[in-house]
Amino acid sequence: MVGGALQITGLLIGGIGMIGTFAVTGMPQWRVSAFIESNIIVFETIWEGLWMHCIRQANIRMQCKVYDSVLALSSDLQASRGLMCAGSVLSLVAFLVAIIGMKCTWCRHSSWHAKGYVSLAAGLLFILSGVIALIPVCWVANTIISDFYNPMVNVAQKRELGEALYLGWVAAFCLTAAGAIFCCFCRCPEETRSYEYSTPSLYSTHSQHLHRKTESSYSKSQDV
């Protein structure tokens, strides 16, 4: 009962991480314009994402444009695009595998031993997708911070951390936590199976004892 509830909790956490990974991949708020020194145009905000850049004016209208070419992106955003796509696909696969490995699901010709291996595979996929999603988020954040404190970079080109990066850290944490939960429960089906096998063995031993006792009583009655 407790194991099934924790597995459902891990599945929900993994689902949140999967949805967050998809959202981070499509959000344009990876890099946000910084209002410092002479850059005081506060009514215009610039967003830079993996697929497009947007200009928002006074919280009224927003214009977005898809990048004309991948080469127009910086090296960190180019790598982040591929890594986030890979992390999104892996998180989806891990979520589907986790559903198959749940204790409450039933499959034909399935066994507790097989479900343990499926849960382990789902946990490893969740952890792998979390690590893959964490790498581009930390890489872009490190580049933004380095450029912000670099005096050689023009003030107009300096950026701040966007909302997508914070959401990416949360999504990576959820994926890793879900993977840890499923990896911890990979041996639970084996323990349950051994317990179920031990119960019939005790019952059969008791039945054999009663059978022998009946035979001995019958033989004594015949002798008399």
C-alpha positions in Angstrom: 0.0 0.0 0.0 2.7 2.5 1.0 4.9 1.4 -1.9 2.1 1.9 -4.4 1.4 5.4 -3.0 5.0 6.4 -3.2 5.2 5.1 -6.7 2.2 7.3 -7.7 3.9 10.2 -6.0 7.0 9.6 -8.0 4.9 9.4 -11.2 3.2 12.7 -10.4 6.6 14.4 -9.7 8.0 12.9 -12.9 5.0 14.2 -14.8 5.5 17.7 -13.4 9.2 17.6 -14.4 8.3 16.3 -17.9 5.7 19.1 -18.5 8.2 21.7 -17.1 10.9 20.4 -19.5 8.6 20.9 -22.5 7.6 24.3 -21.3 11.3 25.4 -20.8 12.2 24.2 -24.2 9.5 26.4 -25.9 9.7 29.5 -23.6 11.5 32.6 -24.9 12.5 33.9 -21.5 15.9 32.4 -21.3 17.7 35.7 -21.6 16.1 38.9 -20.4 17.4 42.4 -21.1 19.1 44.1 -18.2 18.3 47.7 -17.2 21.6 48.9 -15.9 23.7 52.1 -16.3 22.8 53.9 -19.5 20.4 51.1 -20.6 17.3 52.7 -19.0 14.7 52.0 -21.6 12.4 50.3 -19.2 9.3 50.3 -21.4 10.8 47.7 -23.7 11.8 44.2 -22.7 13.8 41.8 -24.8 13.5 38.1 -24.5 15.8 35.6 -26.1 15.0 31.9 -26.2 16.0 28.8 -28.1 13.6 29.2 -31.0 12.7 32.9 -31.1 13.3 36.3 -29.6 10.6 38.7 -28.5 10.2 42.4 -27.8 7.6 43.4 -25.2 6.6 47.0 -25.0 5.1 48.5 -21.9 3.3 45.2 -21.1 0.8 46.0 -23.9 2.0 44.4 -27.1 4.6 41.8 -27.8 6.3 40.9 -31.1 8.1 37.6 -31.5 10.3 36.4 -34.4 11.7 33.0 -35.1 15.4 32.9 -35.7 16.3 32.9 -39.4 19.1 30.4 -38.9 20.6 28.2 -36.2 23.9 30.0 -36.9 22.4 33.2 -35.6 22.4 31.7 -32.1 25.3 31.7 -29.8 27.2 28.5 -29.1 25.5 27.9 -25.8 22.0 28.4 -27.2 22.8 26.1 -30.1 23.9 23.3 -27.8 21.0 24.0 -25.4 18.4 23.5 -28.2 19.6 20.0 -28.9 20.1 19.0 -25.3 16.6 20.3 -24.3 15.0 18.4 -27.2 16.8 15.2 -26.1 15.8 15.8 -22.4 12.2 16.3 -23.4 12.1 13.1 -25.4 13.8 11.1 -22.6 11.4 12.5 -20.0 8.4 11.4 -22.1 9.8 7.9 -22.6 10.6 7.6 -18.8 7.1 8.7 -18.0 5.6 6.0 -20.2 7.9 3.3 -18.9 7.1 4.3 -15.4 3.4 3.8 -16.1 4.1 0.3 -17.3 6.2 -0.5 -14.2 3.6 0.7 -11.7 2.4 -1.9 -9.3 -1.3 -1.0 -9.9 -1.0 -1.7 -13.7 -1.5 -5.1 -15.2 0.1 -6.5 -18.3 -0.4 -9.9 -19.9 2.4 -12.4 -19.0 3.8 -9.8 -16.6 5.5 -10.7 -13.3 6.7 -8.8 -10.2 10.3 -9.6 -11.2 9.8 -8.0 -14.6 8.1 -4.9 -13.1 11.1 -4.4 -10.8 13.4 -4.1 -13.8 10.9 -1.8 -15.6 10.7 0.5 -12.6 14.5 0.6 -12.4 14.7 1.5 -16.2 12.2 4.2 -15.6 14.2 5.6 -12.7 17.4 5.7 -14.7 15.7 7.4 -17.6 14.2 10.0 -15.3 17.6 10.7 -13.8 19.3 10.8 -17.2 16.6 13.3 -18.6 17.0 15.5 -15.5 20.8 15.6 -15.9 20.5 16.4 -19.6 18.0 19.2 -18.9 20.2 20.6 -16.2 23.3 21.0 -18.3 22.0 23.6 -20.8 20.2 25.6 -18.0 23.4 25.8 -16.0 25.5 26.5 -19.1 23.3 29.4 -20.2 23.1 30.8 -16.7 26.9 30.7 -16.3 27.3 32.5 -19.7 24.8 35.2 -18.7 26.5 35.8 -15.3 30.0 35.9 -16.9 28.9 38.4 -19.5 27.1 40.5 -17.0 30.3 41.1 -14.9 32.6 41.3 -18.0 33.6 44.9 -18.6 34.4 44.2 -22.2 30.8 43.4 -23.0 28.6 46.3 -24.1 25.9 47.3 -21.7 23.2 46.9 -24.3 24.2 43.3 -24.8 24.2 42.3 -21.2 21.3 40.1 -20.1 19.8 38.7 -16.9 18.5 35.3 -15.9 15.0 34.6 -17.4 12.1 32.8 -15.9 12.8 29.8 -18.1 16.1 29.1 -16.3 14.4 29.0 -12.9 11.7 26.7 -14.2 14.4 24.5 -15.8 16.1 24.0 -12.4 12.8 23.0 -10.8 12.0 20.6 -13.7 15.4 19.0 -13.5 15.0 18.5 -9.7 11.6 16.9 -10.2 12.9 14.5 -12.8 15.8 13.5 -10.6 13.6 13.1 -7.6 11.2 10.9 -9.5 14.1 8.8 -10.8 15.4 8.3 -7.3 12.0 7.1 -6.1 11.6 4.5 -8.9 15.2 3.3 -8.4 14.5 2.8 -4.7 11.5 0.6 -5.4 13.1 -1.6 -8.0 13.5 -4.4 -5.4 10.1 -4.1 -3.8 8.4 -6.4 -6.3 11.0 -9.1 -5.6 10.4 -8.9 -1.8 6.6 -9.1 -2.4 7.0 -12.1 -4.6 9.2 -13.9 -2.0 6.6 -13.2 0.7 3.8 -14.6 -1.5 5.8 -17.7 -2.2 6.5 -18.3 1.4 2.8 -18.3 2.4 1.8 -21.3 0.3 4.9 -23.2 1.5 3.8 -22.8 5.1 0.3 -23.8 4.2 1.5 -26.9 2.3 3.7 -27.9 5.2 0.8 -27.7 7.6 -1.4 -29.8 5.2 1.3 -32.4 5.0 1.5 -32.6 8.7 -2.3 -33.1 9.1 -2.2 -35.7 6.3 0.5 -37.7 8.1 -1.3 -37.5 11.4 -4.5 -38.8 9.8 -2.7 -41.7 8.2 -1.0 -42.6 11.5 -4.4 -42.6 13.3 -5.9 -44.8 10.6 -3.1 -47.3 10.8 -3.5 -47.6 14.6 -7.2 -48.2 14.2 -6.5 -51.0 11.8 -4.1 -52.6 14.2 -6.6 -52.7 16.9 
